[in-house]
Amino acid sequence: MGLFDENEDGYIDQEEFGKLIVYLRGWKQTYSFHLQQGGGGVTPLQLHNTLTTDGCGRELDERMCKILVRNFDTRHMQCLAFDDFLRCCITVQTLRKSFTRRQDDTGRMRMEFEDLLWMVVESRVRLGQNLSFD
């Protein structure tokens, strides 16, 4: 929910909550669309297409989407159930927002290691034992 705390006061007011609901409905609609395409959840390719067109504004490569699915797939089905899909999208959006705040006019960001740690902590990403980058 911190993604929608626009004034960063630690609370979500009624207007911010309304934006959260719109966001959740959009992701639910996207998830439902992918389910209609067949399968038991969102595949890496579907996640790639979703994040490219709806989520990030920039294309993530397919390898990164495979890594995201592998790490957010709590059911070990090689696809994302709705709650996993939502956690993944929120994490990507939160990190994107944090990156955007730090980027320069060229769209690049120079950062120290501590800046990276702050981005991860701010996004509340939980780095679990199943995190892998193969």
Salt bridges, closest charged atoms under 4 A:
GLU6 OE2 - LYS19 NZ 3.00
GLU8 OE2 - ARG101 NH1 3.89
GLU15 OE2 - LYS19 NZ 3.78
GLU59 OE2 - HIS48 NE2 3.33
ASP83 OD1 - ARG75 NH1 3.01
ASP84 OD2 - ARG75 NH1 3.17
ASP84 OD1 - ARG87 NH2 3.42
GLU122 OE1 - ARG101 NH2 3.16
GLU122 OE1 - ARG102 NH2 3.74
